[in-house]
């Protein structure tokens, strides 16, 4: 059985740098981006399926 990170939320000062770091570290890609529920932006990174 392989472990999998299902979901986390982070509040950061530099969303682009944080997404780039996760993409580099985990080999993920940007799945979607847009407005967050509370002022600001969201970037969802992960695999093609998760």
Secondary structure, DSSP 8 states (H G I E B T S, - for coil): ------------S-HHHHHHHHHHHH--EEEEEEE-SSSSEEEEEE-S--
